[in-house]
Amino acid sequence: MSTVNLVAIFEAKPEAADDVRTALSPVISATRAEEGCVNYTISESQASPGSFIVVETWNSQEDLNRHARAPHMKAAIEAIGSHLAAKPVIHPLRAIDV
């Protein structure tokens, strides 16, 4: 079975980057402790401050679905919702074989 990879992009309103950063920070350790999490990182773009990029790898789609329903994720999404400049962009990824 192959892993499931995705990238999510959250664009904070200019005045709300600190709020988004604060709300996303505790999600990292909670998510890394979840069953099926292979990799989970949140980075802020140096080229576009206030743009937060989440890179995730899961053992299965079921693990990713469970993560999306996790209480810490629901709390984070609720906390950042009004601070976002746009709807989050989610990119499920498919590897290109060489």
N, C-alpha and C positions, 0 to 999 in steps of 0.2 A: 504494500500500500504506500502511495506517495504522500508526502506532507502537503498541507494546505498553506499557501502563502498569500498575504495581502498587505497592501499599504493603504493607510487612511490619512487624509489630509484635513486638518482643522485650521481655518483662517480666523484668527481673533480680530475683533474690532480694534483699531489702533489704540484706543484708550483702555482696552481690556486684556492685553497680553499677559499682564501679571496675574490677573484673575484666572485665566485659562491655564497658565503654567502651574499655579498653585493647586487648582482642581485636578489636573492630570497627574501630578507628581505621585500621590499615594497609589494610583492605579498600577504603577509599574511593579512594585513588589507583590501586591495582591495577585496580579495576573501571572507573574512568573511562578507563583506557588500553585497555580491551577493545574489540575490533571490535564496532560496533553500539550501543555505549552512547551515548545521547543525554543522559541526566541520571542522576545517582546521588548522593543526599544521605542522610546519616544524622544525625538530630537526636535530642536527648533532651528529653522533655517537661518544660516548666517547671511544669506543673500536677501532674505525677506523676513526680518524679525516679526514675530507674531504668527508665523506659519509653523504649525506643529505637524510633524510627520511621524506616524506610527508604523513601524515595520513589525509584522507578526508572522510566525511560523507555528503551525499546529500539527499534531500527529494525525488529525482527522477532521472532517467537516463537522462531525458530531461534537468534537472538543471545541471547535470555534463557535458553534451554535450555543453550547452551554456557556461559554465565555460571554457571549452577547447578552445572555440573560442573568449574568452574575450581579448580585446586589451592588458591588463596588462599581460596576460599569453603569448600571442604571443611575446611581448617585452622581457619578462624574458627568454623564451626559446631561442630567438635569441641572447640575451646577454650572456647566459651561454654555448651555443652550442660548441664553440671552446675551452672551458675550461674543458670540460668533458673528462674523461678517457675512457668512454664507453657510448653506447647508454643508455638512461634511461630505467629502468626496471619498468614496471607497473604491479601491482598485483590487479586485481579486486577480491574482497573478497566475499565469501559466508559463512554466519555464520553456525556453527555447533550447532544444537539444542541439548540440554541436556535432 
